[in-house]
Amino acid sequence: MCAHQFLLQRRPRPVSSFQASLGRRADGARYTVRLGLAAAIVLAMPWKPALARQLTPGAVPVPPGRETAVALQFIKLTDASAATTDFARATSVRGNTNLRLTLQLDALWGWTGATVHAQHFWLAGRDGSRDARIVQSVSNIEGTGFHSVGELWLEQRLLADRVRLKVGRLDFNHEFAVVEHGSAFLNGSMGFSPSIAAGPSFPITTPGVNVFVTPVAKTTIRLGAYDGQSGAPAGGGRRSRFFIAELGRQWGEGTDRPGRISAGGWRHTGRFAVRASRAAARPDSQGTHGWHATLDQRLWQRARRSLGRQPSTVAAFLQIGAADRRVRTVHRHLGGGLTLLAPSARRHRDLIGVGVTLADWQGGFEHIAESFYSLAVGDHVAFIFDVQGVTRRESRGDRVSRGVVASLRSAIGF
């Protein structure tokens, strides 16, 4: 796997203080037991020599249809950021260590169409975006340090893969509101819209169920239901829920111009603070909702004459989101950008990106322009040089804050 590929992870959300406290409540012995059980399952598997040789530490978690029986992935990301002027408190160092295991039960035990996936991660460092009051996190691995089990699910494919069922602890953004060509950017809002309020995503996954139906080729209906308590509790002893539905369409697979589009809506049943003009009569609102749309399109490709070198490609992405204007969340979002893979024959693993993300709320806004260069060093190491210009106003009548955040990320993946 090329170095830039293991960077293309779905975009995590910033960790709130409430979410961080949930993570710290987890008992260390419980995680030890979980990891021990996972290790026991792996060691107890009736591996054949041929299957044992398929253990590929550099593999990405195995998607449906792949033949690899066992895929183990290790990713270590470390960021150092320095900020100027109004956002100086965003200066920080942070790290994320991620371990994933994917088992294809068809190849291992003859369970047709079944896949198991487990993940554990460790976060370290300080949430500089929160301290600098930046809504759209300048790093997608920011958050108060803690460790947790991430995704842990069982997937079953049926009817010649026209139906997929997934159940367990889930990150909704691995299947919904995905922006493929925005996922290599450091800013958290490049990967999915910040208008999706309190969606269960990294680092707090929650129990949930996903159903995917492909009625005709290249068209998929996606449905998801999740426990929403970690994002926004319901109050009154009840548990909140997060629901999302999406329709997606792909085209051009196997050609020089593949693309995908999706659109959907979501609803969270937790309690959210309302905007100031309504707060006197009703301090909070039971539930909120919104919609989103994404577009990914490869625009250009040029093949390399040398064997084993990736072609140069230019791709674009666009995302739009809108949410309930009554509550104190981002109610409108627009983002987009361009990426260039393999800028030269000698740097055929490198990736360059430029993009913008514009978030508005009641009386305020935050606009961020970002550019990065991902420098690959072999197949398993990369360094990302990233610069973001931030312009922000908290509310109508406030001073507009401006600043620059420069970051260096090191990435190791096996």
Secondary structure, DSSP 8 states (H G I E B T S, - for coil): --TTGGG---------HHHHHHHHHS-HHHHHHHHHHHHHHHHHS---HHHHTT-BTB-----TT---SEEEEEEEEEEEEEE-GGGGGG-EEEEEEEEEEEEEHHHHH--TTEEEEEEEEEEEE--HHHHTT-SS-SSTT-SS--EEEEEEEEEEEETTTTEEEEEEEE-GGGTSS--GGGTTSSSGGGTS-TTSTT-S-TT--EEEEEEEEEEETTEEEEEEEEE-TTTS--BTTB--EEEEEEEEEEE-TTSS--EEEEEEEEEEEEEEEB-HHHHTT-SEEEEEEEEEEEEEEEEEEE--SSTT---EEEEEEEEEEEE-TTBSS--EEEEEEEEEE--SSTTTT-EEEEEEEEEEETTEEEEEEEEEEEEEETTTEEEEEEEEEEEEESSTTS--EEEEEEEEEEEEE-
